[in-house]
Every structure is written in C-alpha cells, then in structure tokens.
Amino acid sequence: MTAADRYAQLLGIRLFEQSLLDLFSTGALSGTTHTCLGQETVAVGVVSSIDRARDIVFSNHRGHGHFLAYCGEVERLYLEILGKPGGVCGGRGGSQHLYFDNFYSNGVQGGIVPVATGMALAEKQKGSGAVAVVFLGDGTLGEGVVYESFNIASLWSLPIVFVIEHNGYAQSTPSALQIAGDVAARPRAFGIATEECRSTDAEQISAHATKAIAAARSGRGPQCLVCYTYRLGPHSKGDDTRAESELREAWSRDPVKAARAGLDEATAAAIEQRVGAEIIAARTRALEAVS
C-alpha cells in the first residue's frame, strides 16, 4: 500500500466518523455510536497486513475504522447505522454488530475475544493456514473472559493475534485509575509473544502487524500487539470529560494530518477532493434510501 493509498483510507474513515457525529447532532441518527477518531492508523495498519483470502478479523464496539479498512463499504455501513434494509446486516446490527465476509464485530465488552479464539481453534483444526486477528481496547482488560482466551490460545498454540488498542481511557476513566501494572505484561504472563508499538504511523503499525501475523501463521502460537494510540473524539456521542488543554495537545499530534504531511500538496488535495465527494455521495444516498 502506498502512502497515498494509506492517506485515502485514513481520510475516508475520519470523514465518515465525523459525519456520524454530525448526523446525531441534527437528529438524523438515534441510539449511540463509538467513533475511532484518532485511532484510524491502527485500523489501516493492521488490516492492511492480513491475507484477505483467508484471515478473519474480529472487531468491537469501536469498529467502523476496522470495517472500512477491511472492505470500504461506506454506503452499506451508513445504511446499517441508519437501520435501513440495504445495510451490511439489513439494518439489524447497527453500529456495533457487523458481519461481512470474514469480518465480525460485537458490542459486548470483551465478548468477541473468546469467539475469535474459538475461530482460531477451528482454523487450526482445519489446517487452513488462516489467522484470527481480534481488536480489543485497554478498558476490556477488566473482563475475565479475555484472560480465559489468552490462556486457551497459549495452551493450544492457536493462530491468533490480539491487538490491544491502548488509547489511555476506559470510557471516561484514565488507564492509570483502572489498570494496575503493565498492559503488555498481561498477555506475556500467559506465554504470548507481545510487541509494543508506540508509533501512530500506519506503515510502522503495519510492519509490526505483519510480523505478528506471520508468526501466528507459522505455528508459533498466539501473538499480541499493543498499539499506543489516543481517542480524539468522545467515548460515544458527547460524553467527554477530558480537559480542553489535553485534547488540544492531542489534536496537534493528529496521525491523519501527519500522514498528509508525507505527501505533496497536489496529491493530498486530489485525494481530499475525491474521498470527500465519495463520503458525501454515500451519505446522501443512504439518507435518501427507503427505510
């Protein structure tokens, strides 16, 4: 994937997520949603590293970026969130429960992790060579089923990669107030090879993910990648108690803007015009579609 392709994917996810918050503010959407603003590079970096013909991606409640990086089905995701028949799951899954080819998401905190582990077991028994890649947040480390999954995956040497998106918060609670010890030490305690990625550059994240996926595929058992990131948007629609100074500083390190800086102005502007038009067109068609 070229730098231009990465920026196009990152920008598409960013504009989609921002548009959802706009739609909620105007009353066009109801319920809730959890955007991945600021975390787009993890989605693009990891998902670009899988073998799409066989690997399986498992996402969570903050999964739009993972989904769009996987398949790019923007209009169908809009329709799904709007609860319309043309959606990914016929409008029945909503924002958090998606199924498309080898992509699955679940809004239950930690609920997708044992499912991914079971799928990894099934693929190992079939000898398919497929790897399960499952995303979870640092806040999910409070769920016991995660550790049961770590244990089984390690005990049975399953082909799975656990991707911990460590954004520093569990809803509105800072990690320092809800996680004791070192996050990376937790999977390591089960004998799971764990790497930490402190870069928010999609290409560097991809390099880490490629290595982890190759290790899992080659029979070296489960792998874990801890990606340090930051959620620029609220937990859901507006529940944000962080200080304005903290958010300003975080926005100054916006990874999408950093990706743009690596391109020449003409290339970046052309991508922005094209992707912006695509997002607007998809949103308009979805809003106008019959419920």
Disulfide bonds with the S-S distance in Angstrom:
none
